Amino acid sequence: MAAPKRTLYISPPDGGWGWMIVAGCFLVTICTRAVTRCISIFFVEFQTYFAQDYAQTAWIHSIVDCVTMLCAPLGSVISNHLSCQVGIMLGGLLASTGLILSSFATNLKHLYLTLGVLTGLGFALCYSPAIAMVGKYFNKRRAVAYGIAMSGSGIGTFILAPVVQLLIEQFSWRGALLILGGFVLNLCVCGALMRPITLKEDHKTLPEQGPASKTKKEDLAPLSLCSPLRKEWTHPWFCCSLQQEYRFLLIADFVVFATSILFMAYGCSPLFVYLVPYALSVGVSHQQAAFLMSILGVINIVGNVTFGWLTDRRCLKNSRYFCYLFAVGLDGLCYLFLPMLQSFPLLVPFSCTFGYFDGAYVTLIPVVTAEVVGTTSLSSALGVVYFLHAIPYLVSPPVAGWLVDTTGSYTAAFLLCGFSMIFSSILLSFARLLKKMKTTQVQSLDEDAGPKLQFWSNGTVAYSVAGELDQKDGDLLITGVPSYNI
């Protein structure tokens, strides 16, 4: 495969082929996140067919989500060192193979391996690279672009939920998985749309290979399919490159944001596993339960697009961080009310509210990540952010299932998820408040501090200096030393 041609831009083009990137990412989110959500519709079918309890069956959804997020850094590495196109096409083939093999499963362990590990790995190679590409092409309209791209998850859920239920009724769960396997092959088409782009700032962060070697033009081009055999992959340059890509891990703001992601991810996952079983347990019909997932999906779209558009407005552009934690906190509050909603008319408003704010914060995750680490490290940072979703996604559905089996109700499971998301929001709020107080304190000290004359016993005069390096009134103020002899 010939290396794709890169176009050098000084700044993101904010349009042009970028809208095709948005369309490709939109399809990727349909084929990955929407399909993952629709696996919950198979929950009752798997439980009945294999005669297993809630906790054992819930591991299927957990493993898909966990592997998708756990291997997200692998998707970023392939995207950065091969190309986004190669990574997404390879991921599409793996995901399709996993779904097709799942249709021949004879026990839950078989589904753990095929539907869980193999399909999850394929989704991992597609998801974070596609999202990062949108950030490369957009800056001023980044939130709107992400809103449209991420709405694929909601639109896909809205369309696929009733379709999957119909496929199960017509062809059984085996036939439905086989058809989904063919559908997911569209990821290969999405990968073909991901035209590489090189920004001026990307060249500034390329690691040097030493004084004896000079960067050649071919070194800046994306690697071909045979490039793993090239010496760059075994050269110290590769280690230097990885070190440059992941230097954001030492940023305090990113550490706090990453910690909050753990609690947020724990809370958000179980609903998509247990909403349908919960609705069935309170007397809602199968079609109405699937329709609740559709409502969740379509309102998710509204949250994606409207929050993306609103946070791109001048009045909210500098408050995206607070909009994100507000949306996460409100989703947590929705969880706390869910055990009291025990009929279809009451569950509809819940699906609308939860779906809207779920779409809101999902859209803002890559936007807030870009604000914290910058565009150059966005692909690697998103890989880490989605990697941090892995453990909560793996643990939370089985824990919730264990609570349901132990207590005989969904109340404890939903309350735990709600408090987890609320804590995530409070943690971010507290961290931002501390940072603002510290910044204000430092600024006040800088304003109060100034050069002070000191007379030493040897007769010399010194200026005690505090503050930034500055040239003012002909006197050079020096930072980092206690005094300067004149």
SEPAVO-295728 format. One line per field, with one value per residue (C-alpha): residue in three letters; x, y, z. Coordinates in steps of 0.02 Angstrom, whole numbers, plus 50000, padded with zeros to 5 digits. Layout:
REM SEPAVO-295728
aa: [ALA_...]
px: [X_...]
py: [Y_...]
pz: [Z_...]
***
This chain:
REM SEPAVO-295728
aa: [MET_ALA_ALA_PRO_LYS_ARG_THR_LEU_TYR_ILE_SER_PRO_PRO_ASP_GLY_GLY_TRP_GLY_TRP_MET_ILE_VAL_ALA_GLY_CYS_PHE_LEU_VAL_THR_ILE_CYS_THR_ARG_ALA_VAL_THR_ARG_CYS_ILE_SER_ILE_PHE_PHE_VAL_GLU_PHE_GLN_THR_TYR_PHE_ALA_GLN_ASP_TYR_ALA_GLN_THR_ALA_TRP_ILE_HIS_SER_ILE_VAL_ASP_CYS_VAL_THR_MET_LEU_CYS_ALA_PRO_LEU_GLY_SER_VAL_ILE_SER_ASN_HIS_LEU_SER_CYS_GLN_VAL_GLY_ILE_MET_LEU_GLY_GLY_LEU_LEU_ALA_SER_THR_GLY_LEU_ILE_LEU_SER_SER_PHE_ALA_THR_ASN_LEU_LYS_HIS_LEU_TYR_LEU_THR_LEU_GLY_VAL_LEU_THR_GLY_LEU_GLY_PHE_ALA_LEU_CYS_TYR_SER_PRO_ALA_ILE_ALA_MET_VAL_GLY_LYS_TYR_PHE_ASN_LYS_ARG_ARG_ALA_VAL_ALA_TYR_GLY_ILE_ALA_MET_SER_GLY_SER_GLY_ILE_GLY_THR_PHE_ILE_LEU_ALA_PRO_VAL_VAL_GLN_LEU_LEU_ILE_GLU_GLN_PHE_SER_TRP_ARG_GLY_ALA_LEU_LEU_ILE_LEU_GLY_GLY_PHE_VAL_LEU_ASN_LEU_CYS_VAL_CYS_GLY_ALA_LEU_MET_ARG_PRO_ILE_THR_LEU_LYS_GLU_ASP_HIS_LYS_THR_LEU_PRO_GLU_GLN_GLY_PRO_ALA_SER_LYS_THR_LYS_LYS_GLU_ASP_LEU_ALA_PRO_LEU_SER_LEU_CYS_SER_PRO_LEU_ARG_LYS_GLU_TRP_THR_HIS_PRO_TRP_PHE_CYS_CYS_SER_LEU_GLN_GLN_GLU_TYR_ARG_PHE_LEU_LEU_ILE_ALA_ASP_PHE_VAL_VAL_PHE_ALA_THR_SER_ILE_LEU_PHE_MET_ALA_TYR_GLY_CYS_SER_PRO_LEU_PHE_VAL_TYR_LEU_VAL_PRO_TYR_ALA_LEU_SER_VAL_GLY_VAL_SER_HIS_GLN_GLN_ALA_ALA_PHE_LEU_MET_SER_ILE_LEU_GLY_VAL_ILE_ASN_ILE_VAL_GLY_ASN_VAL_THR_PHE_GLY_TRP_LEU_THR_ASP_ARG_ARG_CYS_LEU_LYS_ASN_SER_ARG_TYR_PHE_CYS_TYR_LEU_PHE_ALA_VAL_GLY_LEU_ASP_GLY_LEU_CYS_TYR_LEU_PHE_LEU_PRO_MET_LEU_GLN_SER_PHE_PRO_LEU_LEU_VAL_PRO_PHE_SER_CYS_THR_PHE_GLY_TYR_PHE_ASP_GLY_ALA_TYR_VAL_THR_LEU_ILE_PRO_VAL_VAL_THR_ALA_GLU_VAL_VAL_GLY_THR_THR_SER_LEU_SER_SER_ALA_LEU_GLY_VAL_VAL_TYR_PHE_LEU_HIS_ALA_ILE_PRO_TYR_LEU_VAL_SER_PRO_PRO_VAL_ALA_GLY_TRP_LEU_VAL_ASP_THR_THR_GLY_SER_TYR_THR_ALA_ALA_PHE_LEU_LEU_CYS_GLY_PHE_SER_MET_ILE_PHE_SER_SER_ILE_LEU_LEU_SER_PHE_ALA_ARG_LEU_LEU_LYS_LYS_MET_LYS_THR_THR_GLN_VAL_GLN_SER_LEU_ASP_GLU_ASP_ALA_GLY_PRO_LYS_LEU_GLN_PHE_TRP_SER_ASN_GLY_THR_VAL_ALA_TYR_SER_VAL_ALA_GLY_GLU_LEU_ASP_GLN_LYS_ASP_GLY_ASP_LEU_LEU_ILE_THR_GLY_VAL_PRO_SER_TYR_ASN_ILE]
px: [50000_50073_50098_49953_49998_49991_49945_50039_49927_49982_49821_49670_49567_49400_49308_49343_49386_49362_49175_49211_49315_49164_49054_49179_49189_48999_48990_49129_49029_48875_48972_49063_48970_48793_48825_48902_48747_48633_48721_48614_48461_48539_48554_48390_48416_48590_48528_48384_48478_48631_48533_48652_48625_48639_48820_48886_48789_48840_49023_48993_48951_49086_49223_49173_49178_49335_49438_49378_49444_49592_49665_49629_49813_49857_49739_49826_50000_49948_49866_50019_50152_50062_49908_49731_49666_49762_49710_49524_49517_49608_49491_49339_49398_49432_49264_49167_49258_49217_49030_49020_49110_48995_48845_48916_48942_48899_48930_48961_49151_49147_49054_49179_49319_49235_49104_49203_49389_49398_49257_49316_49493_49426_49323_49476_49579_49440_49366_49501_49596_49435_49391_49567_49560_49413_49517_49656_49541_49444_49487_49362_49214_49284_49137_49009_49112_49125_48940_48895_49025_48979_48793_48820_48811_48636_48570_48641_48559_48393_48393_48480_48387_48218_48303_48407_48251_48162_48312_48312_48127_48146_48315_48355_48505_48626_48558_48556_48740_48785_48697_48780_48948_48916_48856_49014_49121_49070_49211_49330_49240_49253_49440_49461_49392_49525_49645_49801_49841_50000_49994_50139_50144_50167_50340_50393_50367_50461_50605_50781_50880_51047_51177_51243_51075_50961_50774_50734_50572_50527_50540_50396_50285_50167_50234_50178_50107_50283_50349_50350_50501_50589_50727_50634_50532_50688_50788_50796_50701_50544_50564_50597_50440_50334_50410_50363_50187_50149_50234_50060_50044_50143_50020_49926_49763_49766_49796_49643_49538_49593_49548_49374_49353_49369_49218_49117_49148_49096_48927_48883_48905_48777_48624_48651_48661_48516_48389_48301_48304_48246_48103_48051_48057_47931_47807_47857_47839_47988_47949_47926_48089_48182_48094_48168_48341_48287_48228_48392_48482_48384_48391_48575_48589_48505_48628_48776_48730_48651_48788_48919_48838_48808_48985_49053_48960_49066_48974_49013_49172_49281_49164_49168_49252_49108_48977_49058_49054_48875_48816_48904_48828_48651_48666_48713_48557_48450_48516_48457_48277_48274_48221_48061_48011_47917_47808_47835_47764_47886_48036_48015_48059_48206_48273_48255_48346_48485_48509_48524_48659_48748_48763_48820_48969_49020_49037_49141_49264_49379_49352_49405_49549_49611_49603_49707_49844_49835_49801_49971_49951_49763_49769_49881_49785_49619_49694_49739_49569_49475_49599_49546_49366_49420_49426_49262_49177_49241_49193_49034_48906_48955_48957_48785_48727_48795_48699_48540_48564_48603_48470_48336_48313_48403_48401_48575_48655_48578_48618_48800_48815_48731_48843_48997_48954_48911_49079_49168_49085_49124_49306_49329_49240_49348_49509_49463_49419_49588_49678_49586_49626_49809_49817_49737_49860_50011_49950_49925_50101_50173_50085_50145_50323_50450_50637_50695_50864_50973_51133_51258_51398_51530_51449_51374_51195_51077_50903_50792_50685_50515_50406_50428_50575_50535_50612_50544_50612_50782_50805_50820_50723_50797_50695_50763_50898_50876_50975_51084_51242_51263]
py: [50000_50167_50293_50419_50598_50720_50904_51026_51154_51295_51273_51156_51195_51197_51129_51059_50874_50891_50867_50699_50655_50701_50588_50445_50467_50473_50302_50235_50281_50194_50034_50033_50119_50093_49909_49889_49966_49851_49699_49730_49680_49506_49499_49408_49293_49241_49220_49110_49006_48970_48965_49084_49219_49409_49423_49287_49355_49535_49490_49486_49671_49712_49626_49713_49884_49844_49780_49925_50050_49948_49934_50115_50164_50024_50105_50273_50197_50113_50274_50379_50263_50177_50276_50304_50220_50057_50051_50074_49950_49819_49853_49831_49660_49601_49665_49584_49419_49422_49450_49315_49188_49234_49173_48996_49006_48853_48928_49094_49069_49061_49229_49302_49267_49309_49441_49510_49506_49495_49617_49735_49736_49780_49924_49986_50004_50110_50219_50334_50363_50417_50537_50609_50643_50761_50862_50874_50952_51071_51206_51350_51234_51085_51062_51067_50944_50826_50847_50788_50648_50579_50586_50428_50333_50400_50387_50211_50158_50235_50140_49979_49942_49901_49825_49707_49658_49620_49520_49417_49379_49332_49244_49208_49284_49186_49258_49433_49423_49359_49507_49629_49554_49601_49774_49811_49782_49960_50014_49974_50105_50231_50199_50243_50418_50461_50564_50606_50787_50865_51027_51145_51114_50927_50958_51055_50902_50776_50703_50727_50572_50641_50761_50637_50607_50729_50713_50664_50702_50520_50514_50638_50537_50406_50230_50098_49928_49858_49993_49883_49801_49967_50011_50160_50038_49966_50128_50233_50364_50261_50265_50452_50474_50379_50481_50642_50580_50535_50678_50747_50611_50726_50871_50893_50944_50785_50676_50749_50734_50553_50510_50582_50478_50319_50363_50431_50273_50161_50247_50266_50087_49981_50077_50018_49839_49842_49968_49836_49699_49826_49883_49702_49669_49809_49744_49836_49735_49681_49806_49949_49905_49908_50073_50147_50113_50198_50351_50353_50349_50486_50607_50567_50642_50802_50813_50784_50920_51052_51045_51048_51201_51290_51266_51338_51502_51645_51652_51469_51435_51465_51363_51195_51116_51167_51115_50943_50919_50989_50857_50716_50771_50779_50604_50545_50628_50539_50372_50413_50432_50278_50149_50249_50242_50079_50105_50143_50322_50363_50279_50381_50550_50464_50400_50575_50662_50534_50519_50708_50734_50574_50642_50809_50748_50616_50757_50861_50724_50749_50938_50950_50830_50942_51094_51003_50925_51018_50959_50881_50751_50730_50557_50484_50573_50507_50334_50351_50427_50285_50161_50224_50178_49996_49939_50025_49956_49782_49788_49891_49781_49620_49714_49784_49608_49538_49672_49627_49441_49475_49606_49549_49727_49855_49994_49967_49949_50110_50210_50157_50211_50378_50422_50373_50497_50634_50608_50624_50793_50853_50800_50904_51053_51045_51029_51178_51282_51243_51288_51453_51497_51455_51557_51706_51692_51685_51835_51937_51892_51942_52110_52144_52087_52208_52244_52284_52362_52263_52332_52197_52211_52219_52376_52299_52332_52193_52183_52046_51990_51901_51874_51843_51890_52068_52222_52376_52552_52493_52372_52187_52081_51907_51754_51604_51686_51765_51922_52002_52096_52264]
pz: [50000_49950_50088_50085_50044_50187_50168_50279_50365_50480_50579_50569_50411_50505_50355_50182_50192_50379_50354_50271_50424_50532_50423_50439_50628_50635_50550_50663_50819_50746_50710_50877_51019_50953_50918_51092_51172_51072_51145_51301_51197_51184_51375_51409_51259_51320_51498_51444_51315_51424_51590_51681_51812_51792_51846_51727_51578_51614_51587_51398_51388_51515_51416_51253_51336_51435_51288_51179_51305_51369_51195_51146_51168_51045_50919_50948_50923_50760_50702_50744_50673_50529_50480_50540_50382_50413_50596_50565_50420_50524_50669_50557_50500_50678_50745_50603_50629_50814_50786_50652_50762_50907_50807_50824_51013_51117_51291_51377_51378_51190_51189_51312_51187_51021_51060_51206_51166_50976_50937_51075_51005_50833_50904_50999_50839_50763_50899_50971_50806_50718_50859_50862_50674_50700_50823_50694_50564_50677_50803_50806_50770_50863_50984_50842_50739_50887_50923_50748_50747_50919_50882_50781_50944_50980_50803_50788_50951_50899_50734_50784_50947_50866_50715_50823_50922_50758_50695_50855_50835_50652_50646_50831_50919_50810_50649_50724_50771_50598_50515_50636_50586_50404_50455_50555_50399_50351_50467_50324_50218_50361_50371_50187_50221_50352_50245_50348_50391_50459_50558_50579_50767_50735_50661_50816_50926_50817_50920_50856_50811_50865_50795_50670_50586_50498_50475_50298_50206_50202_50392_50404_50289_50361_50364_50242_50285_50281_50398_50554_50472_50450_50569_50646_50747_50829_50831_50991_50892_50918_51108_51099_50995_51122_51263_51174_51138_51319_51411_51452_51586_51702_51685_51850_51763_51659_51812_51900_51742_51719_51899_51877_51718_51822_51929_51783_51680_51825_51834_51651_51590_51689_51627_51449_51513_51636_51570_51464_51599_51730_51619_51591_51779_51814_51684_51526_51364_51259_51120_51243_51331_51165_51125_51286_51214_51053_51149_51244_51078_50988_51136_51148_50974_51032_51178_51061_50937_51050_51183_51046_50967_51134_51198_51034_51068_51131_51299_51342_51244_51398_51510_51421_51572_51687_51558_51557_51746_51752_51627_51721_51886_51816_51744_51918_51990_51859_51923_52100_52042_51930_52064_52093_51909_51883_51729_51546_51554_51696_51613_51453_51536_51623_51456_51383_51525_51547_51358_51336_51466_51418_51242_51313_51413_51285_51157_51277_51329_51176_51183_51366_51333_51192_51308_51439_51330_51163_50986_50955_51094_51069_50989_51125_51264_51201_51197_51381_51425_51343_51417_51589_51546_51535_51717_51768_51611_51655_51839_51851_51758_51850_52017_51977_51928_52091_52187_52092_52127_52311_52353_52231_52163_52056_52188_52262_52091_52023_52181_52177_51995_52030_52176_52075_51936_52060_52147_51978_51951_52128_52111_51953_52032_52188_52085_51974_52128_52209_52048_52035_52216_52190_52030_52117_52261_52145_52046_52205_52264_52095_52102_52280_52250_52178_52182_52358_52400_52520_52595_52637_52765_52627_52556_52400_52350_52293_52218_52291_52146_52135_51984_51798_51689_51634_51560_51646_51659_51603_51750_51712_51838_51858_51909_52003_52113_52283_52239_52107_52148_52063]
***
